[in-house]
């Protein structure tokens, strides 16, 4: 929930730099999710196979965030 919430908050700001800042925060939240997934597998809380599609989705979201950030910077 943190990722889309930060994107929405940044979009609602007046200045482009604030939007980019919140996109960066969203990217950090995405890294937290990836870390939690990795730790869950390593600690054997969950099996690896069901996590792979989620991790792949995280990778795609990260790529989209990076492209959006790049497109908004001068």
C-alpha positions in Angstrom: 0.0 0.0 0.0 2.9 2.3 0.6 4.1 2.3 -3.0 0.9 3.5 -4.7 0.1 5.8 -1.8 3.5 7.6 -2.2 2.9 7.9 -6.0 -0.5 9.4 -5.4 0.8 11.8 -2.7 3.5 13.0 -5.0 1.2 13.5 -7.9 -1.0 15.7 -5.7 1.9 18.0 -4.9 2.3 21.3 -6.7 5.9 21.1 -7.9 7.4 18.4 -10.1 10.4 18.0 -7.8 8.0 17.0 -5.0 6.5 14.4 -7.3 9.9 13.0 -8.2 10.8 12.9 -4.5 7.7 10.9 -3.6 8.4 8.5 -6.6 11.8 8.0 -5.0 10.2 7.2 -1.7 7.9 4.7 -3.5 10.9 3.1 -5.1 12.4 2.7 -1.6 9.2 1.0 -0.4 9.4 -1.3 -3.4 13.0 -2.3 -2.3 11.6 -3.0 1.2 9.0 -5.4 -0.3 11.7 -7.2 -2.3 13.9 -7.5 0.8 11.0 -8.9 2.8 10.2 -11.4 0.1 13.9 -12.5 -0.1 14.1 -12.8 3.7 10.9 -14.8 3.9 12.3 -17.3 1.5 15.7 -17.5 3.1 14.1 -17.9 6.6 11.8 -20.6 5.1 8.7 -18.8 6.0 7.4 -19.3 2.5 8.5 -21.5 -0.4 10.4 -19.9 -3.3 8.2 -20.9 -6.1 5.1 -18.9 -5.2 7.2 -15.8 -4.5 8.9 -15.7 -7.9 5.9 -14.2 -9.8 5.6 -11.5 -7.1 9.3 -10.8 -7.3 9.0 -10.5 -11.1 6.1 -8.0 -10.7 8.3 -6.0 -8.3 11.0 -5.9 -11.0 8.5 -4.6 -13.6 7.2 -2.0 -11.2 10.7 -0.9 -10.4 11.5 -0.5 -14.1 8.3 1.6 -14.6 9.2 3.8 -11.6 12.7 4.3 -12.9 11.4 5.3 -16.3 8.9 7.7 -14.8 11.5 9.3 -12.6 13.9 9.7 -15.6 11.1 11.2 -17.7 10.3 13.9 -15.1 13.9 15.0 -14.4 15.4 17.8 -16.5 
